[in-house]
Amino acid sequence: MTLRKQLMLLLLFMCQFILGQTDSIVLKEVNVTDSQLKKFSNSKSILKINDSVIFKNRSSLTSLLNFNSTIYFKENGLGMVSSPSFRGTTAQQTAVVWNGININSQLNGLTDFNTINSSNYNSITIRAGGGSSIYGSSAIGGSIHLNNDLNFENEFSNNLLLRYGSFNTQNLDYLFKASTKKLSSQFSVSRNSSDNDFDYLGTNKKNENGQFYNTSTNFNFGYKLNATNFIKFYNQIFDGERHFSGTLAAGSKSKYQDFNTRSLIEFSNFYKNTISNVRLAYLTEEYNYFEDKDLNNFSYGKSETAIAKYDFSYQLNKKINFNTLIDYTRTIGFGSDLKENKRQIVSGIFLMKHQLTDAFLYELNFRNEITSNYKSPVLYAFGANYKVSKIYTSKFNFSKNFRIPTFNDLYYQAGGNENLKPESAYQLDLIQEITVNNLVFSISGFFNKITDMISWKPNDSGLWQPINTNKVKTYGVETHLRYDKQISKNQAIQFVANYGYTISENEMTKKQLIYVPYHKLTSNAAYSYRKITFYFNYLFNGQVFTSFDNKYKLKEYTVVNSGIEYQFLKSCKLGFQVQNIFNEKYQNVEQRPLPGRNYTVNFNFNL
């Protein structure tokens, strides 16, 4: 059966559900594009990072998540390529979701977290555990959700944040919001640059050829056509250049240019007890790599992705909700080292939530994909949420997840393998949550068994090729603690701590995977008195192995940041931050030191 015929059959199947529209529904989700995150994640561990935390951290998503989660980051120097390890998985096994759209690179399968400016989003949410049945490829370790929430309320605001720091680091973040009962608009721009010439602690060397700059813009717009129909538009552009710094052993003259665009238009209809949603997205990613920045010779790669998604939600009654989605994705990839090729994927998704009693609900998810490039497994998830008492909730989730081969894996001219199978994983989550007044505590135990992992290895001719080889199991425990207290009218305190213990083991060698720490601990505290706020960030990262035989490793490290803010003229704040107060000498990638003690002054104007 051709791909076109299969798509038509899926569309016809969806139309049968549209006919049964009865009763009424309250319009609660008009400002949320990624509605599955809110409505079908009741059995998952969810951590939402609010605006105030986002603005107290550096603009890069790496810095924000490194100090506010248990995710480990491999950063090839400050501002350089940055990739995560979520629950002991690889960088390609963490999905990044922008307003409900998976934006992981079609070329290499991952997202470089230093190409994401966190200040461009209203909310950033970490969804731990498998999510491929909803969000598709890569959501094995977990997913990071970047959302621009549009509110249809009377509002007008401007926010300008200026930072200047060590190494001639400059940052500008501007956010504009204007909305009425019928219209909602947002515009933001972020500009970052740095000479990035910090000293390598304990040596007489500096970080040379590490300068970078980047600019990102966001424009989001929503219009209420009438009481039941809405249209929304989201657009994002990122343009950056980094001179890749060298290592302790060798210098570098290279540079790397990124240019990424994302556009999404959404039509929503609310009718009685149904919600219909159509989304059309167009994503591009492009890079140029210069081995010598002084020469005009470079390699390049580019991909263009078009997505059409139909989302239909049907509320049978107050306790049962169905959600079906059809997703068509077409990607073209090409480059100097990549054979031009295209990939078409049709996905059918079915979600169900049943509030069986006031205390107990369960969720079911199913996903199937059709493509000519590989054979996709049927994905599923089952979860339950049981409110044992007013203060204690227990959650359970079991899922099958996957990651598809990337364009580099399949079509790289010097060794791509078009016979690769998708990676697959079975995951189990057990979550316990306690909420007592101002205190929230959760503990999560997880187990993940991954097969057909894709690894690049030399073949009999010495040519490096990707093959399905490794089997990996990851398991461990994560805890989260949060305490908020308004002591008086003029005083407030907040404390947040996250701890993760992770085993990520190659089943054949019985060795821990490289760059996966057994232990990671982060904590953040803030104290406000009248117009002054004091805060600090604490990060402990356990040792990581840097060789597959576990003979070589990087030692553990502790980094502490602190800052103070003073509010004046009702709408202005002046702040000062010290990063790495104790001048810790550390690396999270071998031979690539990160900065010692450094300083930042910031000014925040809000109107």
C-alpha positions in Angstrom: 0.0 0.0 0.0 1.4 3.4 -0.9 2.1 6.1 1.6 -0.6 8.3 0.1 -3.3 5.6 0.4 -2.3 4.9 4.0 -2.6 8.6 4.8 -6.1 8.7 3.3 -7.2 5.7 5.3 -6.0 7.3 8.5 -7.8 10.5 7.7 -11.0 8.6 6.9 -10.7 6.8 10.2 -10.4 10.1 12.1 -13.4 11.6 10.4 -15.6 8.9 12.0 -14.9 10.4 15.4 -15.8 13.9 14.3 -19.4 13.0 13.8 -20.2 12.2 17.4 -20.4 15.7 19.0 -22.7 16.1 22.1 -22.9 18.0 25.4 -20.9 21.1 26.2 -17.2 21.7 27.2 -15.6 24.5 29.1 -12.8 26.4 27.1 -9.9 25.7 29.5 -7.1 25.1 27.0 -7.2 28.1 24.7 -3.8 29.3 25.6 -2.0 25.9 25.6 -0.7 24.5 22.3 1.1 21.5 23.9 -2.2 20.2 25.4 -1.0 16.6 25.7 1.7 17.7 28.2 -1.0 19.1 30.5 -3.8 16.5 30.0 -2.0 13.2 29.4 1.0 13.4 31.8 -0.9 12.6 35.0 1.2 9.4 35.6 4.6 11.1 34.8 7.1 13.0 36.8 6.8 16.7 35.7 9.0 19.6 36.8 8.0 23.1 35.6 10.6 25.9 35.8 8.9 29.3 36.3 9.7 32.8 34.9 11.7 34.0 38.0 14.1 31.0 37.9 14.5 31.4 34.1 15.6 35.0 34.4 18.0 34.4 37.3 20.1 32.0 35.1 22.2 32.6 32.1 20.3 32.7 28.8 21.5 29.3 27.6 19.2 26.4 28.2 22.3 24.4 29.3 22.9 26.7 32.3 19.3 26.7 33.3 18.8 23.0 33.3 22.3 22.1 34.6 21.5 24.0 37.9 17.8 23.1 38.1 17.6 19.4 37.2 19.4 16.0 37.4 20.2 16.1 33.7 23.9 15.8 33.0 25.4 18.1 30.3 28.5 17.4 28.2 29.7 20.9 27.2 32.8 21.3 25.0 33.7 24.5 26.7 31.5 27.4 27.8 29.1 28.2 25.0 30.3 25.4 22.8 28.3 22.3 21.7 26.2 21.1 24.6 24.3 17.8 24.8 22.4 16.1 27.6 22.3 12.7 29.3 18.8 12.3 30.8 18.5 9.3 33.1 21.7 7.7 31.7 20.6 7.8 28.1 22.4 9.4 25.1 21.9 12.9 23.8 19.9 11.6 20.9 17.5 9.9 23.4 16.3 13.2 24.8 13.5 15.0 22.9 13.1 18.7 22.8 9.5 19.8 22.1 8.7 23.3 21.0 5.0 24.2 21.4 4.1 20.6 20.9 6.5 19.9 17.9 9.6 17.7 18.3 12.5 19.8 17.1 15.5 17.4 17.5 17.9 17.7 14.6 17.0 15.5 11.6 20.7 15.4 10.7 22.3 14.2 13.9 19.3 13.4 16.1 20.0 15.7 19.0 19.5 19.3 20.1 22.5 21.5 20.9 21.3 23.2 24.2 23.6 26.2 23.6 21.5 27.1 20.6 18.4 27.5 22.7 17.9 30.8 24.6 15.7 30.0 27.6 14.5 33.6 28.0 12.4 33.3 24.9 9.8 31.1 26.6 7.0 31.6 29.1 7.5 28.2 30.6 10.0 25.3 30.4 8.9 21.9 31.6 10.9 18.7 32.2 8.9 15.5 31.6 11.0 12.6 32.9 10.7 9.1 31.3 9.5 7.7 28.0 7.2 9.8 25.9 7.6 8.4 22.4 3.9 7.3 22.1 3.0 11.1 22.2 6.1 13.0 21.1 7.8 10.5 18.7 11.4 9.7 18.2 14.1 10.4 20.9 11.7 10.7 23.9 13.4 7.7 25.7 15.2 9.3 28.6 12.6 12.2 28.8 11.6 15.4 27.0 12.2 19.1 27.5 9.2 21.3 26.6 9.6 24.9 25.5 6.3 26.7 25.5 5.0 30.1 24.4 1.6 30.3 26.2 -0.8 32.9 24.7 -3.3 34.4 27.1 -6.5 36.2 26.0 -6.6 38.7 28.8 -6.1 42.4 29.0 -2.4 42.9 29.3 0.4 45.2 28.2 4.0 44.7 29.4 7.7 45.3 28.4 10.6 43.6 30.0 14.3 44.5 29.3 17.1 42.5 30.8 20.7 43.7 30.3 23.7 41.7 31.5 27.5 42.4 31.4 30.1 40.1 32.8 33.6 38.7 32.8 35.3 37.8 29.5 33.4 40.7 27.9 30.2 38.7 28.0 27.1 40.7 26.9 23.5 39.8 27.0 20.3 41.5 26.0 16.8 40.0 26.5 13.7 41.9 25.5 10.1 40.7 25.9 6.9 42.5 24.8 3.4 41.3 25.5 0.1 42.9 24.4 -3.2 41.1 24.6 -7.0 41.7 24.8 -10.0 39.4 25.1 -9.7 38.7 21.3 -6.0 39.2 20.5 -2.7 38.0 22.1 0.8 38.9 20.9 4.3 38.4 22.1 7.7 39.5 20.7 11.1 38.7 22.1 14.7 39.1 21.1 17.8 37.8 22.7 21.4 38.7 21.9 24.4 37.0 23.5 28.1 37.5 22.8 31.4 36.8 24.6 35.1 36.9 24.1 35.1 33.8 26.2 38.8 34.1 26.9 38.9 32.8 30.5 42.0 31.4 32.1 42.4 27.6 32.5 42.8 27.2 36.2 46.1 25.7 37.3 47.8 26.4 34.0 49.3 29.4 32.2 46.9 29.0 29.3 43.7 30.7 28.2 40.6 29.6 26.4 41.6 30.7 22.9 39.4 30.9 19.8 36.3 30.5 22.0 34.4 33.7 21.1 30.8 33.4 20.2 27.6 35.4 19.4 24.0 34.5 18.7 20.7 36.3 18.1 17.3 34.7 18.5 13.9 36.3 17.8 10.4 35.1 18.6 7.0 36.3 17.4 3.8 34.7 18.6 0.3 35.8 17.8 -3.2 34.6 18.6 -6.6 35.8 17.4 -10.0 34.8 18.7 -12.2 34.7 15.5 -15.3 34.1 17.6 -16.4 32.3 20.7 -15.3 28.8 19.4 -12.6 29.4 16.8 -9.0 30.6 17.4 -5.9 31.0 15.2 -2.3 31.2 16.5 1.0 31.7 14.8 4.5 31.0 16.3 7.8 31.9 14.7 11.4 31.6 15.9 14.7 32.4 14.2 18.2 31.5 15.7 21.4 32.8 14.1 24.8 32.1 15.7 28.5 31.8 15.2 30.9 30.1 17.5 34.7 29.8 17.2 35.3 26.3 18.6 37.9 26.5 21.3 40.6 24.0 21.6 41.5 21.6 24.4 44.3 21.6 27.0 46.4 19.6 24.6 45.7 21.3 21.2 44.5 24.6 19.9 41.8 25.2 17.3 41.2 27.6 14.4 37.7 26.3 13.6 34.4 28.1 13.6 30.8 26.9 13.3 27.7 28.8 12.1 24.1 27.9 12.9 20.9 29.1 11.3 17.6 27.6 12.4 14.0 28.7 11.8 10.7 27.4 13.1 7.2 28.4 12.1 3.9 27.0 13.3 0.3 28.0 12.5 -2.6 26.5 14.4 -6.3 26.5 13.9 -8.5 25.5 16.9 -12.2 24.8 17.1 -14.2 24.2 20.3 -17.7 22.7 19.7 -19.7 21.3 22.5 -17.6 18.5 24.0 -15.0 18.4 21.2 -11.8 20.2 20.4 -10.4 20.1 16.8 -6.9 21.4 16.2 -4.9 21.7 12.9 -1.2 22.5 13.0 1.1 23.2 10.1 4.8 23.6 10.8 7.9 24.3 8.8 11.4 23.8 10.3 14.8 24.4 8.9 18.3 23.8 10.3 21.5 24.7 8.6 25.2 24.7 9.6 28.5 25.7 8.1 31.7 24.3 9.6 35.1 26.0 8.9 38.1 23.9 9.8 40.2 27.1 9.5 38.2 30.3 10.2 40.6 32.3 8.0 39.8 30.3 4.9 36.6 30.2 2.9 36.5 26.4 2.7 33.7 24.8 4.7 31.4 21.8 5.0 27.7 22.2 5.3 24.4 20.4 6.1 20.8 21.4 5.8 17.4 19.9 6.5 13.9 21.2 5.7 10.9 19.6 7.6 7.2 20.2 6.9 4.7 18.9 9.4 0.9 18.6 9.2 -0.9 17.5 12.4 -4.6 17.0 13.1 -5.6 16.8 16.8 -9.1 15.8 17.8 -10.2 15.6 21.5 -13.5 14.1 22.5 -14.8 14.3 26.1 -17.3 11.4 26.4 -18.3 12.6 29.9 -16.8 14.3 32.9 -14.6 11.2 33.6 -13.5 10.0 30.1 -11.5 11.8 27.5 -10.2 10.6 24.2 -7.6 12.2 22.0 -6.6 11.1 18.5 -3.9 12.6 16.3 -2.6 12.2 12.8 0.8 13.5 12.1 2.4 13.7 8.6 6.1 14.7 8.5 8.2 15.2 5.3 11.9 15.9 5.7 14.6 16.6 3.0 18.2 16.5 4.1 21.4 17.3 2.2 24.9 18.5 2.6 28.6 18.3 1.6 29.0 15.0 3.3 25.4 13.8 3.0 23.6 12.2 0.1 20.4 14.1 -0.6 17.4 12.2 0.6 13.9 12.6 1.9 11.8 10.9 4.5 8.1 10.8 4.9 6.4 9.6 8.1 2.7 9.2 8.8 1.8 8.7 12.5 -1.5 7.7 14.1 -1.8 8.4 17.8 -4.6 7.4 20.2 -4.8 8.7 23.8 -7.3 8.0 26.6 -7.7 9.2 30.1 -10.3 7.8 32.5 -11.0 9.3 35.9 -12.4 6.0 37.3 -13.0 7.4 40.8 -12.3 10.7 42.5 -9.0 9.2 43.7 -7.9 7.0 40.8 -7.3 7.7 37.1 -5.5 5.8 34.4 -4.1 6.7 30.9 -3.6 4.7 27.7 -1.4 5.8 24.8 -0.8 4.1 21.4 1.3 5.2 18.4 2.0 3.6 15.0 4.2 5.1 12.3 4.4 4.3 8.6 7.5 5.1 6.6 9.5 3.7 3.7 12.9 4.2 5.4 12.6 1.8 8.3 10.2 -0.5 10.1 8.6 1.2 13.1 7.3 -0.7 16.1 3.9 -0.1 17.7 4.5 2.2 20.7 2.4 2.3 23.8 2.2 3.6 27.3 0.0 2.8 30.3 -0.1 4.9 33.4 -2.1 5.3 36.6 -2.4 8.0 39.3 -3.9 7.1 42.7 -4.5 9.8 45.3 -4.0 7.8 48.5 -4.8 10.7 50.8 -5.0 14.5 50.7 -1.2 14.6 51.0 0.0 11.4 49.3 -0.2 10.5 45.6 1.2 7.3 43.9 1.9 7.1 40.2 2.9 4.3 37.9 3.9 4.3 34.2 5.0 1.6 31.7 5.9 2.4 28.1 7.6 1.3 24.9 9.7 4.0 23.2 12.0 4.4 20.3 14.5 6.5 18.3 14.7 6.5 14.6 18.0 6.5 12.7 19.1 10.0 11.7 20.0 11.3 8.2 23.7 11.1 9.2 23.2 7.4 10.3 21.4 6.5 7.1 22.9 8.6 4.3 26.4 9.8 5.4 28.5 9.4 2.3 31.5 8.0 4.1 29.7 5.2 5.8 25.9 5.6 6.2 23.9 2.4 6.7 20.4 2.4 5.2 19.6 -1.0 6.9 19.5 0.3 10.4 16.6 -0.5 12.7 15.2 2.1 15.2 16.4 1.9 18.8 13.7 0.6 21.1 13.2 0.8 24.9 10.9 -0.5 27.6 10.6 1.7 30.6 9.0 1.5 34.0 8.4 4.4 36.4 7.2 4.4 40.0 6.6 7.8 41.5 5.5 8.8 45.1 4.5 12.4 45.9 3.8 14.1 49.2 2.4 17.6 49.5 2.1 19.2 53.0 1.2 22.8 53.1 4.2 24.6 51.6 6.3 21.5 51.1 6.4 19.2 48.1 8.5 16.0 48.0 8.6 13.3 45.3 10.7 10.2 44.7 10.9 8.3 41.4 12.3 4.9 40.7 12.9 4.1 37.1 14.1 1.2 34.9 14.9 1.4 31.2 15.9 -1.5 28.9 17.3 -0.3 25.5 18.0 -2.6 22.5 19.4 -2.0 19.0 21.3 1.0 20.1 23.1 2.6 17.2 26.9 2.9 17.5 29.5 3.9 14.9 32.2 1.3 14.7 34.9 0.3 12.1 33.9 -2.5 9.7 36.3 -5.2 8.2 37.6 -2.6 5.8 38.3 0.0 8.5 35.4 2.2 7.5 33.4 3.6 10.4 29.7 2.7 10.0 26.7 2.9 12.3 25.3 -0.5 13.3 22.6 -1.8 15.8 24.8 -3.3 18.4 24.5 -2.3 22.1 22.0 -3.4 24.7 21.8 -1.0 27.7 19.9 -1.0 30.9 19.5 2.2 33.0 17.9 2.4 36.4 18.0 4.6 39.4 16.2 7.0 41.7 15.4 10.7 41.4 14.1 13.0 44.2 12.6 16.5 44.2 12.0 18.7 47.2 10.4 22.2 47.1 9.6 24.5 50.0 7.9 27.9 49.6 7.0 30.2 52.5 5.7 33.7 52.7 7.0 34.5 56.2 5.4 37.9 56.4 4.2 40.7 54.1 7.8 41.7 53.4 9.6 38.3 53.7 9.6 35.1 51.7 11.9 32.1 51.3 12.1 29.4 48.7 14.2 26.2 48.6 14.4 23.6 45.8 16.6 20.5 45.6 17.0 17.7 43.0 19.0 14.5 43.4 19.6 11.7 40.9 21.3 8.3 41.3 21.8 6.6 37.9 23.2 3.3 36.7 23.6 3.1 32.9 25.2 -0.2 32.0 26.2 -1.8 28.8 24.8 -5.3 29.2 27.7 -7.0 27.3 30.6 -5.3 29.1 28.9 -4.6 32.4 30.5 -1.2 32.4 28.9 2.2 33.1 28.3 4.3 29.9 30.7 7.2 29.5 29.7 10.6 30.7 26.9 9.3 33.0 27.5 10.3 36.6 26.2 8.0 39.4 25.3 11.1 41.4 24.1 14.5 40.7 22.6 17.0 43.2 21.4 20.5 42.6 19.8 23.0 45.0 18.5 26.5 44.8 17.5 28.9 47.6 16.2 32.5 47.6 15.3 34.9 50.5 13.5 38.1 49.9 13.2 41.0 52.3 11.3 44.1 51.2 13.1 45.1 48.0 16.2 42.9 48.3 16.5 39.3 47.2 19.5 37.0 47.9 19.8 33.6 46.1 22.3 30.8 45.4 22.7 27.8 43.1 24.5 24.7 44.2 25.6 21.9 41.8 27.4 18.7 42.7 28.4 16.3 39.9 29.8 12.9 40.6 32.7 11.4 38.7 32.1 10.2 35.1 34.0 7.7 33.0 35.6 8.9 29.8 36.5 5.5 28.3 34.3 2.5 27.5 36.5 0.2 29.7 36.0 2.6 32.7 39.7 3.0 33.2 39.7 6.8 32.7 37.5 9.3 34.4 36.8 12.9 35.3 36.7 13.6 39.0 33.6 15.0 40.8 33.1 18.7 41.2 31.0 21.3 43.1 30.0 24.6 41.7 28.3 27.3 43.7 26.8 30.6 42.3 25.3 33.4 44.3 23.5 36.7 43.5 21.7 39.7 44.9 18.9 41.8 43.4 17.6 45.2 44.5 14.3 46.6 43.3 13.9 50.4 42.9 11.4 52.7 41.2 8.8 49.9 41.4 9.7 48.6 37.9 13.5 48.3 38.0 15.9 45.8 39.4 19.7 45.9 39.7 21.6 42.7 40.3 25.0 41.2 40.8 26.0 37.6 40.4 29.1 35.6 41.2 29.5 32.3 39.3 31.7 29.5 40.7 32.3 31.4 44.0 35.0 28.9 45.2 36.9 29.0 41.9 36.4 25.2 41.4 38.7 23.7 38.7 36.5 21.3 36.7 35.5 19.8 33.4 32.5 17.9 32.2 34.2 16.8 29.0 37.7 15.6 29.1 40.4 18.2 28.2 37.9 21.0 28.1 38.0 23.2 31.2 35.2 25.5 32.3 35.6 28.9 33.8 36.7 29.7 37.3 35.2 32.5 39.4 33.5 35.1 37.2 31.0 38.0 37.7 27.9 39.4 36.1 26.0 42.7 36.6 22.4 42.9 35.4 19.7 45.5 35.0 16.0 44.5 34.7 13.3 47.0 33.6 9.7 46.0 33.6 6.8 48.2 32.5 
